[in-house]
Amino acid sequence: MKNWAENITWNPSEIAYPISEEEIQQIVLRAANDRKKIRVIGTGHSFSALCKTDDVLVSLDKFQGLVSSNKDKIQAVVKAGTKLNYLGDLLFEQGMGMENLGDIDVQSIAGTISTGTHGTGTQFGSISTQVIALRFVNGQGEIINCSETENRALFKATQVSMGVMGIITQITLQCVPLYKLRLNIGVTPMGDVLSNLQKHLDKNRNFEFYWMPYTEKLVTKTSNIVENAEVDKVNFFNYWSEYVVENYAFKIICEYARWFPSQNRAVSRLTAKLITEVEKTTYSHKIYATQRLVKFREMEYNIPAEAYLEVWKEVVKTINNGKFNIHFPIENRWVKGDDILMSPAYKRDSAYIACHVYKNKDCQPYFKALEDIFRAYEGRPHWGKMNTLGPIDVAAIYPEFPTFLKHRAEQDPDNIFISPYLQQLLGVE
Ligand SMILES: Cc1cc2nc3c(=O)[nH]c(=O)nc-3n(C[C@H](O)[C@H](O)[C@H](O)COP(=O)(O)OP(=O)(O)OC[C@H]3O[C@@H](n4cnc5c(N)ncnc54)[C@H](O)[C@@H]3O)c2cc1C
């Protein structure tokens, strides 16, 4: 098996596709009895080795759908394996939407929240903050319910927990009434954006930008609510720009840059020129996500929002002066702080900086150089992305790490959900 990025491969002795919660309990009890380990997989879109196991891999692909909804409270209970794009359609039918989402919508909702996946917008926390209750099967096969009001301490430890508390079976989401967004993509000089950064962040519901390395250009992406606007019909230019150029043309460019590494700077400049303006209006669940067909490796760090400009200057300088074999854009997003123990945005409004390398190239020197910068500013990695942390590093940046470990040990005393990667990351024996 391999993850989406194809940087992690593994060979589980068994893959289970349960269709009910009872079956999930049986899988856990059987593994405990046989002294086997379990890892759960969503869609394998994490770049870190979170899903890797030689023992039992559990997929909830056959455990998807809406369990119930409460239209008055705008809440929905969903099965944990539900994919985000399907979830968007299910909520749409209920007249609801999720307040924010990330760049793609193929992940499972449980996988999404378990790594603290996020979109952008200073008013919004990560997607885990949209969760108000969780139900899971712990390492002893027991069904555990926790929420903002019941077992709250455990809930705060489970909202972002990388699959170490157990197998999440149901997720209750606090949604918002259905809404439409207008998305605008444009190219703007970096100086203009940086000198008005706070204005861009305040003025737009969702604001982010990509920097094309070695250029002075930023690709800005904003989206804002539009109440009475019509939903767009199929637009050939948007399709060309967002699907054909960003995937097929970009793939050719990536291969060229791989074969001719000295051309990376030129390639980045060419990519910046290919970006065209996009304007699109539709329902929220159809607007956040794009299709990503070109495979890459990714490291993304969360840094305190107030340190952003300083960190960004260092990142640009390091890339411009370095001899890194890269041309992939660097993505910058903003997220509101939260109170989830292992969330990278724990107790701080944050900025996220994400760097990517085409899948067939060596990412280590580049990622290491940027990781050193992020860590110097109390950076916390996105759990689903590449990082080099161990338990001492994690303890230094997560004040509630011991509390998290205490809850984990109570839910999984025999460490059924601990793999070698998690041992190395969290220090659990
Ligand atoms: C092309 C691409 C674009 C991306 N864009 C974004 C983005 O915009 N924003 C962002 O923040 N991240 C982004 N990511 C990262 C991605 O959202 C996360 O890695 C996410 O966790 C992947 O979801 P998944 O369903 O594939 O989970 P997996 O990668 O399969 O699993 C992630 C974690 O969730 C656990 N898990 C899964 N299901 C369960 C369950 N039922 N119970 C308990 N634990 C469970 C797994 O054990 C694992 O620890 C992107 C990744 C890719 C490849």
The ligand as an ORCA input file, in Angstrom:
! r2SCAN-3c Opt
* xyz 0 1
  C      -3.225     17.024     -2.403
  C      -3.369     17.283     -0.926
  C      -3.948     18.474     -0.503
  C      -4.078     18.745      0.870
  N      -4.639     19.938      1.247
  C      -4.709     20.229      2.565
  C      -5.252     21.474      3.009
  O      -5.718     22.297      2.219
  N      -5.219     21.739      4.340
  C      -4.687     20.879      5.243
  O      -4.656     21.195      6.427
  N      -4.233     19.674      4.861
  C      -4.228     19.342      3.557
  N      -3.748     18.105      3.171
  C      -3.432     17.118      4.209
  C      -4.628     16.214      4.487
  O      -5.812     16.961      4.622
  C      -4.437     15.456      5.800
  O      -3.266     14.712      5.741
  C      -5.636     14.574      6.155
  O      -5.417     14.004      7.397
  C      -5.852     13.475      5.148
  O      -7.105     12.884      5.346
  P      -7.283     11.330      5.047
  O      -8.720     10.991      5.119
  O      -6.554     10.966      3.816
  O      -6.559     10.729      6.328
  P      -5.318      9.735      6.388
  O      -4.130     10.398      5.834
  O      -5.723      8.440      5.808
  O      -5.178      9.599      7.972
  C      -4.804     10.698      8.737
  C      -4.879     10.348     10.208
  O      -6.239     10.158     10.567
  C      -6.397      8.928     11.248
  N      -7.752      8.421     10.996
  C      -8.375      8.261      9.820
  N      -9.617      7.780     10.014
  C      -9.765      7.638     11.355
  C     -10.814      7.171     12.196
  N     -11.985      6.747     11.709
  N     -10.605      7.157     13.522
  C      -9.445      7.572     14.059
  N      -8.411      8.018     13.307
  C      -8.584      8.053     11.977
  C      -5.316      8.055     10.652
  O      -5.022      6.957     11.503
  C      -4.186      9.025     10.569
  O      -3.560      9.152     11.798
  C      -3.630     17.792      1.834
  C      -3.060     16.597      1.399
  C      -2.931     16.334      0.032
  C      -2.319     15.037     -0.415
*
